[in-house]
Amino acid sequence: GDCAGNNDKSCVFFVFTDSPDTGLGICGWILVYFSFFLTIITFPLSIWMCIKIVKEYERAIIFRLGRILQGGAKGPGLFFVLPCTDTFVKVDMRIISFDIPPQEILTKDSVTVCVDGVVYYRVQNAILAVANITNADSATRLLAQTTLRNVLGTKNLAQILSDREEIAHNMQSTLDEATDDWGIKVERVEIKDVKLPVQLQRAMAAEAEASREARAKVIAAEGEMNASRALKEASIVISESPAALQLRYLQTLTTIAAEKNSTIVFPLPIDMLQGMMRGKQ
């Protein structure tokens, strides 16, 4: 309808399209009626050729003289086909998984890694999966490989090793958007393994070892600094009380005496030494 001169806010448009059955033409309808007539004549035997069964997880796309029948996919259960003019294709609606072969990828920081993954998808629209693409499974596999290379090519090595969930989510979104016209829904994408070259593994191991040694040296230096501060505070306390120094001597003697076959040098008290020094003066 035309709504250009209509002041009403509500307007209804009617779109007329030819159904697949009406586009058969005269010759097509003659063949259909002839096939139906042969089916009726040979009814006891033709029933086994006309009735087909699809399982719960399958759908059947019926082609009549090359055109998809109106009504969409058939199934699950029984459906009727004409033996001479109708052909059908079964489509599996279950979730399908496949492994992405290992791909050698050059990362953003010029590191060559080998990455593989797994993809889970299912056919969401059986008609699109049959009519819009030759082989939906093969096309999805090839697209997953190229998507993996394109997504990881924009990441650094550290991002690939740490942000696997984000990379898998980006791949799923890209694949799902690309396969929407094929009637395929990508359910999940996972990165299985990231293999690094042997030389790079050795370099990373050496770097990690050097980093640990550096941290160990820093921790040891901090311990020495704390110990020196504690000794300084202890020396101040001992200097304030001469008896504390004698007690420290006795504690050291006890520690040395605990060992066998040791020579013990007993220090003289400092008070005695001070008295002797005064006597000489």
ABEGO torsion letter per residue (X at the ends): XBAAABABABBBBBBBBBBAAAAAEAAAAAAAAAAAAAAAAAAAAAAAAABBBBBAABBBBBBBGGBBBBGEBBOBEBBBBBAAABBBBBBBABBBBBBBBBBBBBBAAGBBBBBBBBBBBBBABAAAAAAABABAAAAAAAAAAAAAAAAAAABBAAAAAABAAAAAAAAAAAAAAAAAAAGBBBABBBBABBBBBAAAAAAAAAAAAAAAAAAAAAAAAAAAAAAAAAAAAAAAAAAABAAAAAAAAAAAAAAAAABBGBBBBBBBBAAAAAAAAAAAX
